[in-house]
């Protein structure tokens, strides 16, 4: 009888250990989930901070610094939801400096790399305006018609 009691105690002890291991495993999985969420939130926070910094320099007409920051943004976060906007603002930096050919190329990049973004029509309009400023009215009209 004592062997059976000893075996029952051993089984109960093992069941208790298994239950503790399962609880520890659940705790670890939950910690991993929290860490992943924290990392994603941190990356989002860093990307938004960088984007806002670029916008701040643009509003202050520091186009060189703004351009540098938006380029960094597009390189670091090419798939982020603000990437099309950053690419668009690269074009605006050149446009604001009357560097129309460079601006046109950068606006075209919005169309090439982010054709479904909300900035694509804006980029198309800017390309049309650039052609107009270059006295290329026919090309300007063609570009502007693409927005419609």
BAFI-3210 file (N, C-alpha, C; in Angstrom, 3 decimals, decimal comma, padded with zeros to 6 digits):
// residues 148
n [1|2|3|4|5|6|7|8|9|10|11|12|13|14|15|16|17|18|19|20|21|22|23|24|25|26|27|28|29|30|31|32|33|34|35|36|37|38|39|40|41|42|43|44|45|46|47|48|49|50|51|52|53|54|55|56|57|58|59|60|61|62|63|64|65|66|67|68|69|70|71|72|73|74|75|76|77|78|79|80|81|82|83|84|85|86|87|88|89|90|91|92|93|94|95|96|97|98|99|100|101|102|103|104|105|106|107|108|109|110|111|112|113|114|115|116|117|118|119|120|121|122|123|124|125|126|127|128|129|130|131|132|133|134|135|136|137|138|139|140|141|142|143|144|145|146|147|148]
n.u [000,802|001,941|003,701|001,968|000,764|003,007|003,550|001,220|001,560|003,870|002,899|000,950|002,653|004,133|002,060|001,388|003,769|003,714|001,429|002,336|004,449|003,001|001,557|003,679|004,610|002,449|002,568|005,067|004,537|002,641|004,221|006,006|004,232|003,513|006,007|006,454|004,325|005,052|007,466|006,577|004,947|006,894|008,485|006,610|006,211|008,795|008,975|006,893|007,764|010,100|009,002|007,354|009,318|010,584|008,461|008,261|010,687|010,226|008,008|009,273|010,733|013,206|014,434|016,512|017,265|014,822|014,436|016,533|015,715|013,237|014,134|015,662|013,583|012,021|013,863|014,297|011,725|010,148|007,701|005,866|002,840|003,054|004,998|004,432|003,642|005,969|007,663|006,320|006,715|009,411|009,526|008,163|010,012|012,079|010,571|009,873|012,277|012,564|013,605|012,735|012,919|014,089|012,125|009,942|010,809|010,812|008,123|007,127|008,139|006,419|004,133|005,096|005,985|004,049|001,337|-001,363|-001,738|-002,958|-001,590|-000,877|-002,627|-002,136|000,592|000,523|-000,852|001,022|003,109|001,886|001,614|004,294|005,095|003,516|004,692|007,051|006,391|005,188|002,533|000,840|001,780|001,374|-001,405|-002,075|-001,034|-002,536|-005,093|-004,971|-005,521|-008,189]
n.v [-001,186|001,206|001,684|002,267|004,577|006,212|006,332|007,637|010,094|010,930|011,149|013,141|015,220|015,540|016,270|018,713|020,142|020,133|021,684|024,141|024,641|024,964|027,269|029,054|029,025|030,206|032,729|033,590|033,627|035,685|037,828|037,978|038,738|041,295|042,573|042,535|044,154|046,514|047,068|047,509|049,743|051,513|051,756|052,916|055,307|056,423|056,666|058,454|060,669|061,331|061,940|064,142|065,902|066,409|067,720|069,958|071,324|071,845|073,605|075,766|076,593|075,468|073,835|072,181|070,719|069,551|067,996|066,159|064,786|063,695|062,000|060,207|059,131|057,766|055,856|054,428|053,617|052,333|051,059|052,160|053,835|056,568|056,904|057,425|060,102|061,288|060,907|062,502|065,014|065,306|065,909|068,369|069,869|070,235|071,550|073,912|075,156|075,896|073,949|072,384|070,141|068,147|068,065|067,179|064,593|063,444|063,669|061,979|059,621|059,184|058,440|056,155|054,407|054,496|054,268|054,004|055,595|058,337|060,571|060,371|061,579|064,292|064,498|064,030|066,306|068,262|067,630|068,304|071,090|071,829|071,290|073,252|075,594|075,406|076,158|074,190|073,564|071,645|069,161|069,659|069,841|067,198|065,790|066,863|066,055|063,370|063,165|063,471]
n.w [000,000|000,682|-001,379|-003,471|-002,488|-002,408|-005,145|-006,010|-004,731|-006,054|-008,684|-008,288|-007,547|-009,918|-011,679|-010,546|-011,036|-013,854|-014,291|-013,239|-015,042|-017,427|-016,788|-016,501|-019,130|-020,480|-019,321|-020,307|-023,099|-023,168|-022,312|-024,464|-026,505|-025,570|-025,696|-028,464|-029,342|-028,079|-029,368|-031,994|-031,552|-030,666|-032,972|-034,673|-033,348|-033,580|-036,367|-036,946|-035,520|-036,917|-039,452|-038,766|-037,973|-040,419|-041,707|-040,089|-040,593|-043,300|-043,207|-042,068|-044,124|-044,504|-046,672|-047,491|-045,189|-044,588|-046,879|-046,606|-044,290|-045,097|-047,128|-045,620|-044,149|-046,107|-046,886|-044,476|-043,724|-045,910|-046,414|-044,764|-043,711|-044,060|-045,933|-048,751|-048,490|-047,473|-049,668|-051,524|-050,327|-050,661|-053,346|-053,185|-051,748|-053,626|-055,583|-054,252|-054,265|-056,828|-058,465|-060,792|-062,559|-060,967|-059,014|-060,516|-061,162|-058,601|-057,865|-059,778|-058,783|-056,657|-058,053|-059,334|-057,269|-055,288|-056,344|-055,599|-053,457|-051,406|-052,082|-054,716|-056,756|-056,132|-056,668|-059,410|-060,301|-059,588|-061,322|-063,727|-063,312|-063,204|-065,851|-067,067|-066,033|-067,367|-069,851|-071,398|-072,451|-073,721|-072,766|-070,093|-069,960|-070,683|-068,469|-066,375|-067,101|-066,537|-063,894|-063,680]
ca.u [000,000|002,772|004,250|000,895|000,643|004,190|003,360|000,174|002,184|004,779|002,053|000,383|003,749|004,419|000,924|001,537|004,872|003,225|000,518|003,184|005,161|002,023|001,295|004,885|004,629|001,437|003,126|006,121|003,893|002,032|005,320|006,492|003,230|003,663|007,257|006,252|003,469|005,854|008,437|005,832|004,550|008,107|008,864|005,623|006,512|010,020|008,717|006,074|008,627|010,971|008,158|006,969|010,526|010,715|007,413|008,600|011,717|009,618|007,193|010,202|011,414|014,549|014,161|017,645|017,152|013,578|014,717|017,381|014,913|012,258|014,877|015,956|012,316|011,655|014,822|014,095|010,352|009,574|006,351|005,043|001,702|003,429|006,054|004,047|003,648|007,367|008,147|005,696|007,340|010,725|009,226|007,823|011,256|012,712|009,665|009,981|013,572|012,496|014,374|011,544|013,200|014,245|010,802|009,125|011,274|010,381|006,666|006,938|008,394|005,172|003,257|005,695|006,127|002,855|000,279|-002,693|-001,755|-003,738|-000,707|-000,660|-003,248|-001,430|001,850|000,180|-001,164|002,272|003,828|001,207|001,964|005,693|005,106|002,942|005,716|008,102|005,739|004,845|001,104|000,232|002,154|000,719|-002,808|-002,125|-000,787|-003,678|-006,242|-004,815|-006,085|-009,657]
ca.v [000,000|002,388|001,963|002,905|005,943|006,939|006,598|008,668|011,371|011,292|011,585|014,435|016,182|015,784|017,030|020,072|020,733|020,347|022,841|025,323|024,871|025,503|028,661|029,820|029,130|031,217|034,022|033,946|033,996|037,008|038,805|038,110|039,558|042,683|043,104|042,775|045,338|047,654|047,344|048,096|051,086|052,320|052,044|053,874|056,581|056,950|057,061|059,671|061,765|061,706|062,585|065,462|066,737|066,842|068,719|071,168|072,035|072,341|074,784|076,861|076,821|074,879|072,742|071,257|069,833|068,798|067,014|065,132|063,999|062,893|060,918|059,234|058,473|056,830|054,743|053,643|053,120|052,368|050,488|052,823|054,546|057,946|056,916|058,195|061,521|061,718|060,987|063,691|066,214|065,425|066,681|069,746|070,557|070,682|072,509|075,172|075,743|076,074|072,883|071,723|068,811|067,234|067,950|066,330|063,209|062,973|063,476|060,761|058,502|058,930|057,699|054,854|053,530|054,550|054,709|053,974|056,442|059,575|061,614|060,177|062,653|065,555|064,443|064,170|067,723|069,023|067,389|069,150|072,488|072,019|071,426|074,556|076,600|075,251|076,516|072,967|073,525|070,382|068,124|070,035|069,447|065,741|065,354|067,253|065,215|062,049|063,233|063,397]
ca.w [000,000|000,776|-002,722|-004,236|-001,956|-002,879|-006,573|-006,114|-004,358|-007,137|-009,805|-007,908|-007,598|-011,343|-012,220|-010,040|-011,792|-015,223|-014,236|-013,070|-016,306|-018,383|-016,396|-016,859|-020,584|-020,831|-018,909|-021,264|-024,361|-022,984|-022,291|-025,843|-027,219|-025,121|-026,245|-029,897|-029,468|-027,651|-030,433|-033,107|-031,132|-030,626|-034,354|-035,188|-032,709|-034,188|-037,754|-036,924|-035,048|-038,033|-040,458|-038,246|-038,008|-041,808|-041,976|-039,348|-041,365|-044,533|-042,873|-041,785|-045,402|-044,502|-047,617|-047,526|-044,022|-044,777|-047,931|-046,005|-043,348|-045,845|-047,794|-044,570|-043,819|-047,176|-046,833|-043,254|-043,595|-047,260|-046,458|-043,766|-044,306|-044,388|-046,948|-049,947|-048,155|-047,393|-051,048|-052,105|-049,786|-051,304|-054,552|-052,799|-051,365|-054,876|-056,224|-053,518|-054,613|-058,276|-059,132|-061,316|-063,125|-059,832|-058,389|-061,393|-060,966|-057,278|-057,932|-060,568|-057,874|-055,921|-058,969|-059,647|-056,106|-054,437|-057,262|-054,983|-052,263|-051,508|-052,618|-056,157|-057,552|-055,863|-057,422|-060,832|-060,515|-059,525|-062,578|-064,705|-063,031|-063,609|-067,314|-067,383|-065,731|-068,375|-071,118|-072,134|-072,163|-074,176|-071,796|-068,855|-070,093|-070,625|-067,091|-065,534|-067,482|-065,912|-062,541|-063,794]
c.u [000,857|003,413|003,206|000,724|001,821|004,069|002,300|000,744|003,125|003,994|001,450|001,439|004,087|003,299|001,000|002,646|004,448|002,319|001,320|003,937|004,228|001,716|002,483|004,966|003,637|001,955|004,198|005,541|003,273|003,092|005,864|005,531|003,363|004,925|007,124|005,409|004,241|006,848|007,757|005,426|005,747|008,547|007,907|005,907|007,752|009,763|007,895|006,881|009,520|010,176|007,791|008,142|010,756|009,700|007,737|009,656|011,135|008,820|008,060|011,060|012,885|014,454|015,295|017,543|015,902|013,781|015,525|016,568|013,900|012,939|015,218|014,700|011,957|012,601|014,573|012,737|009,635|008,129|005,404|003,933|002,035|004,518|005,647|004,065|005,079|007,961|007,589|006,417|008,776|010,558|008,924|009,066|011,966|011,863|009,811|011,299|013,678|013,379|013,349|011,805|013,354|012,890|009,920|009,516|010,775|008,865|006,348|007,193|007,172|004,256|003,783|005,656|004,891|001,632|-001,128|-002,797|-002,592|-002,897|-000,480|-001,353|-002,555|-000,124|001,595|-000,121|000,121|003,100|003,212|001,556|003,403|005,789|004,549|003,972|006,855|007,577|005,500|003,369|000,449|000,520|001,476|-000,736|-002,973|-001,978|-001,987|-004,923|-006,171|-005,406|-007,599|-010,141]
c.v [001,267|002,729|002,682|004,348|006,800|007,290|007,680|010,039|011,863|011,812|012,950|015,542|016,533|016,581|018,488|020,807|021,042|021,575|024,138|025,651|025,459|026,962|029,556|030,047|030,206|032,612|034,496|034,355|035,378|038,102|039,048|038,969|041,025|043,321|043,416|044,016|046,597|048,056|048,007|049,523|052,022|052,708|053,072|055,263|057,223|057,430|058,341|060,882|062,261|062,451|064,006|066,430|067,271|067,913|070,047|071,987|072,588|073,614|076,010|077,209|076,392|073,617|071,718|070,242|068,961|067,678|065,843|064,214|063,133|061,763|059,807|058,436|057,397|055,620|053,834|052,946|053,084|051,864|051,150|053,614|055,994|058,036|057,644|059,705|062,059|061,861|062,221|064,954|066,378|066,247|068,137|070,535|071,085|071,743|073,887|075,889|076,020|075,094|071,919|070,340|067,769|067,008|067,010|064,861|062,639|062,785|062,218|059,518|058,171|058,077|056,290|053,890|053,469|054,971|054,753|054,864|057,700|060,723|061,479|061,266|064,003|065,620|064,634|065,631|068,550|068,835|068,248|070,625|072,778|072,161|072,778|075,654|076,566|075,567|075,307|072,680|072,203|069,264|068,385|069,570|067,928|065,216|065,673|066,432|063,836|062,005|063,040|062,043]
c.w [000,000|-000,564|-003,568|-003,774|-002,418|-004,363|-006,791|-005,771|-005,461|-008,342|-009,507|-007,996|-009,050|-011,999|-011,790|-010,806|-013,231|-015,269|-014,098|-014,354|-017,363|-018,067|-016,743|-018,366|-021,050|-020,494|-019,896|-022,612|-024,274|-022,948|-023,696|-026,657|-026,853|-025,678|-027,729|-030,107|-029,110|-028,734|-031,622|-032,766|-031,118|-032,035|-034,958|-034,623|-033,334|-035,610|-037,805|-036,476|-036,177|-039,108|-040,008|-038,224|-039,423|-042,161|-041,292|-040,096|-042,668|-044,264|-042,579|-042,991|-045,385|-045,366|-047,666|-046,382|-044,145|-045,791|-047,372|-045,086|-044,091|-046,620|-046,793|-044,224|-044,849|-047,185|-045,634|-043,212|-044,950|-047,358|-045,463|-044,439|-044,682|-045,463|-048,230|-049,692|-048,105|-048,792|-051,745|-051,624|-050,259|-052,581|-054,238|-052,380|-052,610|-055,571|-055,571|-053,781|-056,118|-059,034|-059,732|-061,905|-062,012|-059,156|-059,202|-061,225|-059,637|-057,217|-058,745|-059,712|-057,017|-056,785|-059,238|-058,459|-055,214|-055,257|-056,648|-053,744|-052,495|-052,070|-054,127|-056,997|-057,353|-056,652|-058,912|-061,171|-060,517|-060,793|-063,686|-064,533|-063,461|-065,125|-067,742|-067,156|-066,750|-069,783|-072,014|-071,876|-072,576|-073,174|-070,451|-068,865|-070,020|-069,195|-066,194|-065,853|-066,826|-064,507|-062,589|-064,039]
res [x|x|x|x|x|x|x|x|x|x|x|x|x|x|x|x|x|x|x|x|x|x|x|x|x|x|x|x|x|x|x|x|x|x|x|x|x|x|x|x|x|x|x|x|x|x|x|x|x|x|x|x|x|x|x|x|x|x|x|x|x|x|x|x|x|x|x|x|x|x|x|x|x|x|x|x|x|x|x|x|x|x|x|x|x|x|x|x|x|x|x|x|x|x|x|x|x|x|x|x|x|x|x|x|x|x|x|x|x|x|x|x|x|x|x|x|x|x|x|x|x|x|x|x|x|x|x|x|x|x|x|x|x|x|x|x|x|x|x|x|x|x|x|x|x|x|x|x]
***
